[in-house]
Amino acid sequence: MDPITAGPQAGPADAAGAVDSRDRTVALGCALLLLIGMPVGYLSGDPEVLGLIITVVVSLAIMAAIVLRLVPHERAAGRTGRTALILGIVAVVVGVVFWTGLPFAVGAGAIALGLSGTDGRAKAGLGLGLLAVVASFVLLLVG
């Protein structure tokens, strides 16, 4: 079985290193919100194009690392609930305390793991990840 297309129904040996298509969809959605919201937020006042480009590139790189490496590793290790909750909390805290594009990156990981988990911690991580991504997008749009 191709590890790239292996889904959550794959066995533990097949799931190690596998990226679910749902994970790609979540990452794509968060990346699109980032790419729409960041220019609106950054360029509405004093335009800092270089800061915008650096922030977007760093956020996308972190998102790729989380979704392509961390999410499959934690799913294969059976730690989806705990890691989803941790990522969800980090996404909210980063959005409130240290605003950058990071809530989109970390929130994508929380959402991806929360969707594949079945326990309460996974669902809480899913909710916190969604909250961080949506709130960040709305705040970027309204300024």
N, C-alpha and C positions, 0 to 999 in steps of 0.2 A: 504494500500500500504506500502511496506517495505521502510523505510526512507533511507536505504543504497543504494537501487537500483533505487530510484526515480530520474528521469531525470529532465532537465530544463523545460519540459512541465508540470510538477506537479504544483498543485496550491500552493498558499502561505503557507497554513497550512501544506501541505505535504513537501514542499521544505525546511522548517526550519530543519536544521540539516542533510539534505540529501547530500550525496557525489555522484556526477555524475561520471559515468564510464570514461568520458572524463577527469575529474579531476585526476582520478587515473592514466590514461595513461600519462598525462602531468607530474605528479609527478614521475612516474616510469622512464620516459625518462630523466628527469632532474637528478634523482638519479643515473641512469646508467652513464650519462656524468660525474657526480661528482665522482663516483666510478672508472671510467676509467682515468679521468684527474688528480685527486689528487695524486695518487701514482706516475704518470709520473712526475708531477711538484715537488713533495716533495722529491722523491727519486733519482732524476737525479743528484743532487749535493751532499751535505753532508746529508746522510740519517738521518732523525729524525722520526723514526717510531712511537714513542709515540705521537709526535705532529700531525702526519698524522692521527692516529687513533682518537685522541680527536677532531680534526677539522672535520673529516668526521662524527663522531657520533653526534656532536653538530649540524652540518649543516642538517643532516637527521632528527634530532629531531625538529628543527625549521621548516623544510619543512613539516613534518607531522602535526605540530600544525597549520601552515598556511593553508594547503590544507584540512585538516580534520575539522578544527574549523572555521577559519576566512572566508574562501571562501564560504562555505554554509551559514554562518550567513550574510555576506554582500550581497549575492545573494538573500536571503529571504527578506532582508531589502530594496532591490531595489537600492543598491548603487554600482552596479558592475563597472560602468564607472569610478567613482571617485576613488574607492579603487584600481582598476586595474592601473590607472595612478599613484597613490601614490606608489604602490608597484613597478611599473616599474621604477620610478624615484629613489626610494630607492635602487633597485637592481643595477642600473648603478652607483650611487654614492658610494655604498659599494664596488663595483668592482674596482672603480678608487681610492678611498681614503683609504679604509681599507680592503686590500685584505685578504680574507679567503674563505671558501666555501659558504659564505652567498649569493653571487649573484645567485647561483643555487636554493637555498631555496626560496628566495624572488621572483626571476624571475619565478619560478613555479607558485606561487600564481598570479602574474601579467598575465601570459599566460592563466591560467585557467579562471580567471575572464574576461580577454580580449576576449577570445573565446565565452563567453556566453553573452557579452554585444553587444549592437547595435550602440551606439553613438560613436562620435569621440574620447572621452576620453578613452573608452574601447579599441578602436583600437590603440590609442597611447600607452596605457599601455601594450597591447599585443606586439607591436613593440619594446618598451623599454625592456620588459622582455625577448623577444627573443634575442635582441642585447646583453643584459647582460649575458645570459646563453651561447650563442655561442662564444662571445668574451672571456669570462672566460675560456671556454673549449680550445679554440685555444691558448690563452696565456699560459695555463698550458702545452699544448703539445710542444710549441716552446720554452718555458722557459722564 
